[in-house]
Structures are given as structure tokens and as C-alpha cells.
Amino acid sequence: MAGLAYMLWQRKQAAAVAAISQPPKSTGGQAEKSEMPATESMDTVAPPDLLELHVGYGLVSLVDQAQGGELLERIRAIRKQTALDMGFVVPSVHIRDNLQLKPHEYSILLKGIEVAKGELVPRHLLAINPGNAKKGLEGKPGQDPCFGLPAVWIAPTEKERAQMDGYTVVDGPAIIATHLTELLKSSGHELLGRQEVQNLLDNLAKTYPKVVDELIPTQLSLGVVVRILRNLLRERVSIRDLRTILETVGDYTTVSKDPDTLTEYARQNLSRTISRQYANSDGFVHVVSLDPMLDRRLTEAIKPSGGDQVGLSPSLFNHVIAAVRQAIERVVGQGYQPIVLCSQSIRSQLYRLVSPGVHSLAVLSPTELDPKTKIQAIEVVRLPHEAETV
């Protein structure tokens, strides 16, 4: 009887997997798919999917609409929202079951490589401590898989109490959806290729043909435009206002054809977009600023050839980077987004030096902020005292 019960359970799981392997009906964009081609020639090797979500067999019910799963609908909503936020339609998310994962584990793959992973506790909710919640909530200690915040797995009956204590309570589908959303924001530059950019240009040319025709390929190649758009997305700047970006780039091609330099010019003309992204409801942008003397020293020390190397002594250079990182940690601990304000000439280099390991970092210059935006410095990074007299 035990063997018969196990066989029936296997059939049920196989049926559920078969159900989610059918592509859902389109809702305006590409449908999320999870099946391989029925026949494949042995003369070709299929490239990896750009985006994949693998789930353990215990999470199959979350993506099976026949069992009330809502994850597919959430993923559709995510793709629509990220298209509005980032300015291009992200590729379909291919969902597959993976028997190599633990029953309630999931993983997110980018170009066939796992880039994120998490595990859910069945029949439990995740109560996340945003930093100011009361301690002492009963449950299984855990961690938010997306942002690494301390959390507790609780029974559904404890949800109301946890919310009253200041916790953010989410269910399994919300955890996976949030993790996927954050990955799309941080990896948008990797998802944008030549074909996606060409589609954007073709669509813009229907309304503004001169903007496209006069720039590509007369002044710039498609590859340079791709690099400029990727530079913007890498720092989470939306490329939705493509007309402004291309017109700005076209205006400055006589000055430089370097994609990094042209990116900086484009950012300045996207000041409203950038300001709206980082300002709070009162119009304030809370930043970590550099002391004017430190900013000037860094500006003078940047080598004319560009790049990330600066002409400072190794000890002073390490001190500056460490001081900026420590200020960022203190600001994040107070609940603010990490935003560093510096002069335009060192903005891109400072971002490359400080961004590794810092989640959602933004490095801005005053020229990239709308004049109506109010700036408030939460932390100020200064030169060490012995360096001020050098």
C-alpha cells in the first residue's frame, strides 16, 4: 500500500509539472514559457535562455494555476512594471521544475548561470525586520533572500501580531517575485542587447524618424548606442525617454564619440528622471557628500587617461574608499538609500570604485539633479587631518 501511495503521488507531481509546462496565454507581451522544442536538430546547440526560474517539486503548486498558483500572474505584472521603469521589455521568464533543488528551494538563472537562490518554509510567512521592529517574535529565524535582512518564519496566525510589531510580512510568491524584480533592476544592462536596442530604435523612428536617421549610423554605430544605454541601466537610470537620450548624444558627438563620456552628457539631460527616482515625497534627496577639499583632491588626482586609477598614495586612496563605504553603511542603517554626491568629473570613477558589494548604490552629481530638488547631507566624508596639510 505504501508503494502504491508513492506511485500515485509521483503521478500527481508529474501532472502538475506538465500543467505548468504549457505557455500561458499572452497578456500583451511574450508569455512565460517553460518547455524545450519538441524536436531539435543534432547539428545545432540551443543557446541558454536569458532568464530562468527553477523551482523544487514542493513549489510546483505556486506556478500551477490549476492548483491556485499565482506566481505566473505576478511575473507578468513584474515584466509590465519593469518595462515602464527601465524603458524596455525584459525577456520572458522560463519556469522549470528542478529535481536537483531541495523541495522548497528556488533559483534564478541569468544566461544559464545561477545568480540568485532562496528557500521557503512550507505553510509559513516570512516576517522581515526592516530595522526598527520589536524583537522577540516567535518563529524560526531566517533571512530575507533578496536583501539579506534578518527575518523570522512565522505561522499565518501570527501575521497580525508581527505587523503590529513593525515587521513586513510576505508570503512565498511575494518572496520569489521580489527577488526576481530586484534581479531585473540590477541586471538590466545584461539583458539589453543589439536586437533589443534595434527594436527600440525602430519603434522610436515611427514617431521621430529624424532623431534616429541622423544619428545612426551616420554619427554613431549601433554598438556605441548599445553601450550608452547599458551604462545608464547599469546604474539603474531608465532609458524610457529614448528621444532625449539620443538627441543629447547627437548634440555632443562633435565633442566626443566615447560612449562613457556621452553617457555623462545624457545623464545631465535626464535630471528630471533621476531626481524623481531618488527624491522623497518632500522633494529631498538624502546623500553622503564629499567634503569640498576631498572632492577637489580627487578631481586633481584623476589621471588624464581616465579609468579607475587615481594619483593618490595607496594609503590615502584606501582611506578614502573605506571612509565612503563606512558612511554608506551608517546611512543604510538609518533607513536611507545609499546615495553619494560628488562632482561630475569624478562621478563615474567613484561609482566603479565604491559600488562592488554595495546594494542599490547611486552616485550622483549636482548637474544631474533638477534645480528644484533639495539636497540634504546625512554624512560628510572628509580627508584625514594629516592629508589636509599636504
Secondary structure, DSSP 8 states (H G I E B T S, - for coil): -HHHHHHHHHHHHHHHHHHHTS----SSS--------SS--TT------SEEEEE-GGGHHHH-GGGT--HHHHHHHHHHHHHHHHSS-----EEEE-TTS-TTEEEEEETTEEEEEEE--TT-EEEE--SS--S---SEEEE-TTT--EEEEE-GGGHHHHHHTT-EEE-HHHHHHHHHHHHHHHTHHHH--HHHHHHHHHHHHTT-HHHHHTTTTTTS-HHHHHHHHHHHHHTT-----HHHHHHHHHHHTTT---HHHHHHHHHHHTHHHHHHHH--TTSEEEEEEE-HHHHHHHHHHB-TT-SS-BSS-HHHHHHHHHHHHHHHHHHHHTT---EEE--GGGHHHHHHHH-TT-TT-EEE-GGGS-TT-EEEEEEEE---HHHHT-
